[in-house]
Amino acid sequence: LFVDEIHRFNKAQQDAFLPYVEDGTIVLIGATTENPSFEVIPPLLSRSTVYILEPLSSEDLKNILEKALLDKEKGLGKYKVKLEPKVLDFIIELVYGDARIALNILEFAVITTKPDTQGVRNITLKIIEEVVQKRCLRYDKTGEEHYNIISALHKSMRDSDPDAAIYWVARMLEAGENPLYVARRLVRFASEDIGNADPQALQVAVAAMQAVHFLGMPEGNLALAQTATYLACAPKSNALYKGYQLTQEDIKRWGPLPVPLVIR
């Protein structure tokens, strides 16, 4: 039994597979674009072997596109197509190993290009640029890549790397991330990783959030980039974060202690 996007099944639905997997009634093959450690229930995951499918190589993508151009039944072989040199390489560069996007770009370019007097559709780099309009960035606002990139931003700022910080901010914004989400993460970072080592960091982060509210996008992108680089260059201290954690542990351990008389 092949289940595509198995992460869309809730816990109860995934549980229903378990007895049939255990007694061998079915051989379950599940595909997901998410991290199975988070999205597949542990009993099912423990009875499975996880295979990670990496993005296709440039050579693989080129073979797929060339076959699509020759396939007269399911591909573009019924059209007379002439490609300008480097067109396939350009498409491959745009899609980050995703064959489906590459095929869609090529198909749309061929179908929308008018044939010349000889019936040939000449596909140029300019046509591909017009079809794509904007480079396809791999990003999912709620998926694993979302958390990978926000983690990369945090670690870049912790490592005091402003170049990396501005890159990861731009990656999120250019892919369509909610700018207020980015602003909230910067505000949290200012308190958690900088704290009183530079109290102004929190003011800068809050000001960036207000700027995004006031300006909107894309004008607010520079305020977020400015803040990320400021936080990356600021001195770091997690003393406040650790101190609050220890206080939480004391409250859980000792309960609501009475206020000492001397400070009442």
N, C-alpha and C positions, 0 to 999 in steps of 0.2 A: 504494500500500500504506500503510494507516494503522496505526501501531504506538502503542498507548496505553502510558504509563509506560515509555517506551523506556529509561530509566535502569536498569530492572531487567535488561536484557540485559547480559551481561558483555562484555569486550573482544573475545573471539573471536566471539561471536554478532553483535556489531555489525560486525566485520570482514567477516562473510559477506555483508552487504548491499552492500559497497563496489563490487565489479565490476558488479553489476546496476544500481547507481545511475549508475556512470560510463558504461556503454554505453546507458543510457536504457531498459533493459528495464522498470524500475519507476520510478515517481515516489514517493519515500519521504516520508511525512508522519509525523513523530514528535511525540508529546505527552509532556511531563514536568512534574512539579511541582518538580523540582530545578533547580539551575543547570546548563544544558547545557555550560558551559565546563569543569565538573568531571566531569560524568557521561556525556558523549557523546565518543567518540574523536575526536581532532583531524582525521584524514583525512575523516571523515564530516561533521564540523562545518564544515570548510572548503568543502565542496561544498553547504552548506545555507544558507538564509536563516532567521535566528532572529526570530520574532515573539513579543513579550511580551504576554500577555493579562492586562490589569489587572482588578481586582475590579469587579463590576458596579456601576453607579450606583444610587442610591436609586430613581430613576425607572424604570430597567430592572427592578429587583427588584419594584417595585409592579405593573408591567405583567404580569410573569410570574405573580405570585400571583393577580392578578385573572383572568387567563386560566385558571389552574388551577381557580378557583372556578366558572367557567362551562363548562369542558370536561366533557361528560357521558360521554365514552368513556374518556379517559385521566386525567381530573382528578377534581374533587370536585363536578361539576355535578349528579350524581344525588342529592346531599343538599340539603336545604333549610337553607342556612346564613345566619345573620345575625351580622354582626360588630359588636362595640362600636366606637365611634369610636376611632381611633388604634391599633387592633389591628395593622393592616398596618405602620404606621410603627414600632411597637414591635418587631415581628419583624425588620424591616429593620435597625433599630438594633443588634440582637443578633448579626447574622450576618456583619458585615464584608464585604459584597459577595458572599457565597457563596449562590447560588440553590438549590443542593441542600439545604443546611441549612435555608434558609427554607421550602422546600417540605415538608421532613420535619416541621418544627415545625407548620406549618399542617395538614398531613394528619393528624398524630397528634392534634392538638387537636380536629379535626372528628370523627374516628372514635371517639374516647374520650368525647365529650360526648353525653350522653343527650338525645334530642329531647324537646321539651315536648309538650303535648297536641295542638298543631297540627302536630307533626312537624318543628318548626324547631329547629335546633341553634344555640343562642345562645353565641357565642364571645366571652368577655370577656378583659380584660387579666389578670385573676387566673388564668384557665385557662391562658393562655400562660405565665405565670410558673411555674405548677405543672408544665407540660410541660417547660419548659426547665430549671428548677431552678437551673442555673448558666450564666452567660454563656459562650458558646463562644469560647475564645481560640485565635487562629491560632498554632499552634506545632507543631514537629516536632522530637523529641529528637535526630534524626540528620540532619535536612534543612537546607536553606538558612536557614530562619527561625531555627533554633537558633543558627547561627553569626552571623546578623545581630544577634540580641539580645545574645549574649555580647560581641560587638564593641561594641555600644552601651553596655553596662555598663562595659567597659574604658575607652572614650573619655570617658564621663561622669565616671569617677573621675579620669582624667588631667586633665580640664578643671576639677577641683575643684568639681563640681556634685553636692552630696549629695542634692538633690531628685530629679534624674534617676537617680542611682545606686540609690536605694531603689525607684524606679519599676521599673527594669529587673530588679532582684532579684525584686520581687513578681510581675512578668510571668512570669518563669520558674517560680517556685514555684507560683503559682496555676494554671499550665498543666500542672503535674505533673512538672516537671524534677526529677531526682535532686538533693536538697539537698547531697549530698556532692560532686557535680560543681561546684556553685556555690562550695562551701567551698574546693575545690582551686584554682579560678580566683582566689579572693581571696588565698589563701596565695601563689600565684605572683606576683600583682600586688604584694603587700607587699614582695617581694624585688626584683622587676624594675623597678618604677616609683617605689618609695620608698626602699628600701635603707637605708643608714645615715643618711639625712636624718632618719629617725625609726625607730630600731631597734625601738621598742615595737610598731610596726605589725605586724611578723611575729608577735609574741607574741599580739596581739589576734586575728589571723587564725587562728592555730593553736588558740587558745582557742575560737573560734567553731566550728571543725571538731569539737573535742572536745564542745562543747555539743550539736551536732546528733547526734553519736553517743550521748550520754547521754540527751537529752530525746526524740529522734525528732521527727517532724512531726505536727501543725503547730506544736508548742511551740518548735521550734528556729528558726522563721522569723525571730523578732526578733533572735536572735544574729547571723544572717547580715545582716539589715538594719542592725543596729548597726555591724557591721564594715565594711559597704560605705560607710556615711556617715563612719565614722572615716577610712577610707582616702582617701575623696574630700577630706576636710578636711586631711589630713596634708600636710606639705611633700614635694615630689617631687624625686627624683634617680634618674637611670638610669645613674649612674657605675659602679655595681657591675655592671650588665648589660653595659655597653660594655666595661668592663675585662675581664670574663670572655671576651667574644667575641674581644678582641684577644689574650688569652692562648691561646685555642684556635687562632687563626691562627698564632701563633708556634710552637706545638707541631707543627702540620701542616707548617710551613715548615722548621723546624730539626730536627725529630725529637727523640728522647730524649737530650737533652744530659746530660753527666755532672754530678753534684753537685759544686760547687766545694769545694775542700779546706777552706776556712775555715768552712764550715757543716756539714761532715760530723761 
